[in-house]
Amino acid sequence: MTRALAAAAAIAAVALFPSSACAYLDPGTGSYVAQIIIAAVVGSGFAVKIFWRRILRLFRRTDDHDAGRDA
């Protein structure tokens, strides 16, 4: 079983990581990468905004009077 898995991993590595790639990166590729980075930053900020109270609750000591406040 492990020999077959090793063979499959070797074939996948050869297929996914070729030694040379004759590729052309046009100017639109840079703007696409910038768009992905901006979307990741904005999405992360939005996720933090949505879950801010839960994030704070992880680092705060729990008190009995604050237990039912977060909804």
N, C-alpha and C positions, 0 to 999 in steps of 0.2 A: 504494500500500500504506500509506504513512504517513498519507494523508488518511483512509482507512477506519479506521485505528487511532485517529486523533485523534477521529473521529466516534463511535466505540465508547466511547472514554474519556469524552467529553462526555456521552453518554447514560447511562453508568454513574454519573457524578458527579451528574447530575440525579436519577437514581433512588435512589441511596444516601444523598444528603445533601439531604433536603427542607428548604425554608425554615422551615416550622413543623411541629411535631409535637404534636398534641393527645393527650398521653399522661398517664397517671396512674401515679405511683410509690407503691405501697402500703408500709406499714411493713416488710413482709417483704423488700423489696428491699435495705434497709440491712443486714439480717442476712445476706442472700445475698452481698453485696459483701464483708462482713467475713469470711465463710466462705471466699471465694475467696482473699482476702489471706492468711488464716491457712494455708490449704492450700499456697499458693505458698511461704510462709516455711518451713513444715515440710518440704515436698518438697525445697526447696533445701538445707536442713540435712541431710536424709537423703542427698542426692546427694553433698554434700561429705564426709559420713561414709564413704560407700562408696568414693569415689575419693580419699581423703585421701593415701594413699601416692603415687599418681600425680601429684597436685598438688604434693606436696613434691619429687618427683623432677624436676619442671619447673624448680624454683628452686635445686636443689642441684647441686653439681659432681659429676660421675660419677667414681667410683673403681672400680678393677678388682675389688676384693674385694666390692663391693656389687652387682655386675651381676646375679648369679643369685639374690639373696635375696628379692626381691619376687615373690610368686606369687599 
